Amino acid sequence: MILVTGADGLVGRHICALLRGANIAHRPFDLKLSPSEDIRNRPAVAEALKGVRGVVHLAAVSRVVWGERDPMLCAATNVDALADICA
């Protein structure tokens, strides 16, 4: 099982389609799919990681200007969200 964070984004949708096409089990995880699926929601991430053997981490603050406006949110989403959970 592969966890795909940011699964409803531009790249995430394509990755999930490729995994489906290759008959590879995957679990989509995206804020747009469910409000509880915020990558900063540690209990939700811990639950989503159960039974997972790999992660494709695409959840991100993806616009430079958004990162400049809120660098703490950018770091929390892009880096810190999985850093200690997956370590």
N, C-alpha and C positions, 0 to 999 in steps of 0.2 A: 504494500500500500504506500502510495506517495501522497503527501500533503502538498497541495498547491495553494499558497497564500496569494491573494490578489487574483483569484481565479476568474473574476468577472471583468477584469481589465482587458485591455487590448491584447497584450501578450498572453495573459493567463487563459483567456478563452481559446486561443490557438494551441497552447500547450495542452489544455484539457482535451481538446478535440484530437490532437495527435495521440495522447495517451489512450483515449477511448478507441481510436482507430487501430491502435496496436494491442488492444485488449489488455491494457495495463491498469490494474486497480488504482484508483486515485480518489482523493477526498478534496473537493473544492472548499475553500475557506475564503470568504470575502464579506466585507461590511455591507456591500450592496445586496448580497444574498440573504443576510440576516444581521440585524443590528448588533446582536451579541457576538458576531464574528469579527470584532475589531481586533486587530493583531496585537493591540496593547492590553487586551483583556486576558490576563494570564491564566485564569481558570479555564476559559474557553479554548485557549491555545493548548493548554496541558491536556484537555479532553480530546481535542482534535488530533493530538500527537499519539494517542493510544493506538498501538498496532501499526504504527507508521515506520517504514524502514528508510525513508528518504523524504527530503523537503525541497521543493522548488519555491523559494521565497521571492515573490514578486510584489507583495503588498508594499506600497511605498508612497511617500510624498514625492510625486513624480515631476513636479514643475519646479524649476530652479527658483522662480520668484516666490513660490509658496514656502520653500525651504529658507529663503532669505527672510521672509516675514516671520517665520516661526521655526527657528533652528532647533529648538528643544523638541517640538513635535516631529520634525524631520528625523532627528537622531533616534527618538523613541520608536518611531515607526520603521525606519529603514534599517536600523542596526540593532538597537537594544531589545526589540521585541522578542527575538529568538536567541539572543546571545547567551543568556544564562540557562534558559530552558533546554536548549539543544546541546549545551556543553557537556 
